[in-house]
C-alpha cells in the first residue's frame, strides 16, 4: 500500500499515511509552524522560501513542507483541507507535501477535535536506499555486451 495511490477523492486520517503515499486528501489542523528559511533551487538557481508546519488530526500528526506563498497562507490553530498531497522521506522521516498539483484550502470545521501530537509520524525514522554512482561512468559505455562484439585479430 505504501507505493500505490491511497485514494481517489476520499478523505483519510493522518495515521493512515505511509512513506510514498500519493494522491491523499486530508483535513488537518495546524499546531505550529517554523520560521521560513531561504534555499537555492538546484534546478533553477532561484531563491525559495521553505518552512515546516506540524499538522494533524485526532489520530496522529505529521510535518507538512510549505513553500513560498503557502507559508504565509497557513495560520496556527486553523483547519485546512489538503487535496492531492503526497508523502516523501526527508532524511529518513516522513513529510507531507502538496507540490505542483496539490492544494491547501482553509475550511470551517466545528467538530474537529484535538490534534494527537503525541503520535508524530515524522518522528519515525525509515531506512532509505542509497544510490551509488559509478566512479567513472564512461567505463560502462559497452553496457556489459563485451561478448557480443567481434574483434578481429590478425594471424601471422
N, C-alpha and C positions, 0 to 999 in steps of 0.2 A: 504494500500500500504506500510505502514511502516514496516510490519513484513514479507513481501514477497520479492522475488528477483526483483530488479528493472529492470534489462535487461539481455540479454544473448548475449554479443558481441557488442552491440550498445553503443555509447558514449552518456553520459548525461552531463548536466551542473551542477555546484556546487549547485545552488539554488534548484535543484530537489532532493537533498539528504534529507532524513528523518532519525529520530532515528531508528536504527536497519535495515537500508538499507543493502542489501547484493549483492554480485556479480556485483559491479559497475565498469564501465570503464569511466575514465575522462581524460581530458587534462587540466593541471593546470600549473600555473607559480608560482615560489617560491618568496614570498615577503620578508620574513625574517625567520631566524632560531635561536632558543635559544641555549645557550651553553649546551653541553651534561652534564648529571649528572649520577652518578653511583647508581644503585639499586641492591638489592639482590633478586634473584628469590625465591618466596615462595615455588616453586615446587622442583627445583634442588639445590637451595642454592648457585648457581654460581652468580658472579658479572656481571651485564649487564650495558651497557650504553644506556641512553634514552634521546631524545630531541624532541622538537616540532617545526614544521615549519608552518608558515602561508602561505597557498597556495590558489589559486583561479583562477577564470576566469572573464569574463565581467559581469556575473550575481551575483556572491557572492564569499565569501572566507570562509575557514574553517581551523582549526588546524589539521595537519597531524602528527601522532605519528611516530617517527623514532627510530629504534633500531640498535645498533651496527654499522655494515658497511654502512647501509643506511644513517647514519648521515654524514659520510664523502663524500658520493657519490652525495648528493644534494647540489647545489650552488644557492645562491641568484640570481634572475633575469633569471634563466634558465627555460626552459619549459620541462615538463615531462608528460609522459603517465602513468597513474595508471591503472593496469589491475587487475580485480578480487578483488577490495577493498571492505571494509565494514565499516559501521558506528557503533560506540558504544557510550554509555553515560559514561563519566568520571566525577564524582562529579556533575552530572546533566547537563553537557554540551556536545554537540556533538563533536566527534573526528573521523577523517578519519584514517583508518588503512589498512595495506596491509597484515599483518600476514604471515603465513607459505605458503599459496597457492597464494598469490598475488605478483605483481612485480611492480617496478618503473623503467621506461626507459626514458632516455633523448631523446628528439625529436627536430627536426628543424621545427619551425612554424613561417613564416614571418608575417602573418596577425593575430596574436594572440589577440592584443588589450590590453587595460589597465585593470588590476585586480580591481574589485569592493571590496575594503577592508572596505567600509562603511557598507556593509551588511555582517557581520561576523556571520555565523551560530553557531559558538562556543560561542558567547555571549548570546545566548538564553539559558535559564535555564529550564530544564524539570524535572518534579517530577519523582523520581524513586521509585518503590515499595521497601519497606524494608522487608527483610526476617527475621523473628524471629525464633531463635532456641529454642526448648523446654529446660526448665531449667534442667530437668532430663530425658534424652532420654530413660533410662531403664524403666521408669514408664509407657511408652506407648507400652510395649512389647506385650500386648494382642491385640493391634490394634482395640480396641473397640468391640471385639467379646465376651464380658463377658457373654452375654445372651446365646451364643451358647454352652458354656461349661456346662457340667453337674457336679454338685457337689454331692457327696454322703454324706448324713447325717445319723447318727445312731439314731434310735428310741429307747427310753428306755421303 
